Amino acid sequence: MNQAFDVAIVGGGLVGASLAAGLAPSGLRVALIEAAAPPASTPGWDERCIAINHASRQIFAALGVWDALAPEAATIVSTHISEQGRFGVARFSAAEAGLEALGYNLPLRAIGQTLWARMLALGKTQLHCPARLESLEVGDAAVELQLADGGSLSARLLIAADGAGSRVRELLAVGSERRDYAQSAIVTAVRTRRPHRGCAYERFTPDGPIALLPKGREPNRCSLVWTTPAAEVDARMAWRDDVFIAHAEAAFGERLGEFVELGRRQAHPLARVMSDQLRAPRVLFVGNAAQSLHPVAAQGFNLGLRDVAAVIEVLGMPGAELDCGVDELLQRYEASRREDRERVAGFTDRIVRVFSNRLPGLRGLRHLGLLALDLAPPLKQAVMWQNLGLGGSTPALARNGR
Ligand SMILES: Cc1cc2nc3c(=O)[nH]c(=O)nc-3n(C[C@H](O)[C@H](O)[C@H](O)COP(=O)(O)OP(=O)(O)OC[C@H]3O[C@@H](n4cnc5c(N)ncnc54)[C@H](O)[C@@H]3O)c2cc1C
């Protein structure tokens, strides 16, 4: 006989694991199905990082994982956005926002391991891992799930946290809009001659943006994310380290001095994938399964974590303990996420398009845009609150303690 749950989460990546950790104290019976073995990678000076904003830190605190993550976090106290060959610069600082930090750069490994450790310590989630969702059937009262290993279970609510190529979307024939940016992000780490002083830099070049963010506790260590046209990725990945460093320095400029050491490189092809729906009968979509964004504004996981906060809020409402898959609750989730999702996804896409365009007229406009951003207080405030994750209708878990 099938095991019966209130909630089945498909996907235990950063978003699904956050949700499982967040729902563990709820009293709901939760199962998590994850295809890959639990995160096991070890620390390294050049490991991949994710920048989280103020709202995400609040959510992590509410999930009970921030204290464990804080020792691994590099604090971002300011940002500096510029365009190669132009004087216009936009700067944001934590002091202007009245906060101690704009955000934090954290190893992906640390986030994954901490969330899984929290979930295991709470001991409430039934794990199916490694196990892959193979097929499903939506009934009136529950969703029946079949796993590739022959196992099966049922849940009143299925939450798809299974990434940009969501199997749940595919099985339910939920459409998505995909835009291939014909770019890849080359991600690595560098040690720089000058200290970053907690500043996250983003510099737009005719070939795409290059970003350097504080990394770990060393004053001279940075994550480097270099957006690269698809046609040039293989060549850049094959460059000798000294050649890569010379080109990256030329693109980034001299603000942090020479790059003195380079880490391993990884390339990630970039596309935007927007699910046509955030809900289907007895199903919700969260994280990359709902929307997968270009990393230019470092918003993808931050947005996904606000999806998680919204689900926790909705499932905490009266009646959810009786049946958490009823349409009324799913509609509330969808309504609460629409504005934040559209604004952040639209903003991110506009940045990619405006700054990837080589038309000479646009260069001048970009320059004016950066200047305006720096000089016009209301515009600057609006962009800053958005980047902090507090721009509009954000879930309560993200606003607490603001
Ligand atoms: C280069 C780069 C840099 C980025 N930097 C940032 C940043 O600084 N800040 C930020 O906020 N965001 C950033 N992002 C975005 C961020 O990485 C993603 O938004 C986030 O990791 C998505 O997490 P997820 O859990 O939704 O999806 P995923 O990480 O894709 O996880 C999906 C999980 O589902 C599992 N799964 C899939 N199918 C099945 C199945 N059938 N059965 C069971 N399990 C299944 C997979 O194994 C996987 O573990 C960046 C992205 C890129 C590419």
The ligand as a Gaussian input file, in Angstrom:
#p B3LYP/6-31G(d) Opt

LIG

0 1
 C       26.256000      30.730000     -12.764000
 C       25.105000      30.910000     -11.825000
 C       25.236000      31.760000     -10.723000
 C       24.144000      31.987000      -9.883000
 N       24.307000      32.851000      -8.848000
 C       23.248000      33.138000      -8.065000
 C       23.376000      34.081000      -6.994000
 O       24.449000      34.614000      -6.729000
 N       22.256000      34.352000      -6.241000
 C       21.049000      33.767000      -6.503000
 O       20.057000      34.076000      -5.815000
 N       20.906000      32.851000      -7.494000
 C       21.970000      32.528000      -8.264000
 N       21.833000      31.589000      -9.256000
 C       20.556000      30.849000      -9.396000
 C       20.489000      29.661000      -8.429000
 O       21.622000      28.843000      -8.589000
 C       19.212000      28.843000      -8.695000
 O       18.108000      29.703000      -8.739000
 C       18.963000      27.799000      -7.602000
 O       20.110000      27.022000      -7.358000
 C       17.788000      26.912000      -8.009000
 O       17.571000      25.923000      -7.022000
 P       16.386000      24.856000      -7.184000
 O       16.469000      24.029000      -5.945000
 O       15.106000      25.544000      -7.511000
 O       16.746000      24.026000      -8.490000
 P       17.921000      22.968000      -8.750000
 O       19.173000      23.412000      -8.111000
 O       17.940000      22.725000     -10.212000
 O       17.458000      21.652000      -7.983000
 C       16.500000      20.766000      -8.518000
 C       16.668000      19.432000      -7.809000
 O       15.641000      18.544000      -8.260000
 C       16.191000      17.271000      -8.437000
 N       15.351000      16.563000      -9.422000
 C       15.154000      16.888000     -10.726000
 N       14.304000      16.032000     -11.320000
 C       13.941000      15.148000     -10.366000
 C       13.100000      13.991000     -10.347000
 N       12.422000      13.587000     -11.450000
 N       12.963000      13.303000      -9.199000
 C       13.612000      13.683000      -8.064000
 N       14.441000      14.768000      -8.032000
 C       14.607000      15.479000      -9.160000
 C       17.615000      17.512000      -8.920000
 O       18.459000      16.411000      -8.661000
 C       17.995000      18.749000      -8.127000
 O       18.641000      18.431000      -6.917000
 C       22.908000      31.337000     -10.121000
 C       22.769000      30.464000     -11.202000
 C       23.860000      30.266000     -12.056000
 C       23.691000      29.329000     -13.221000

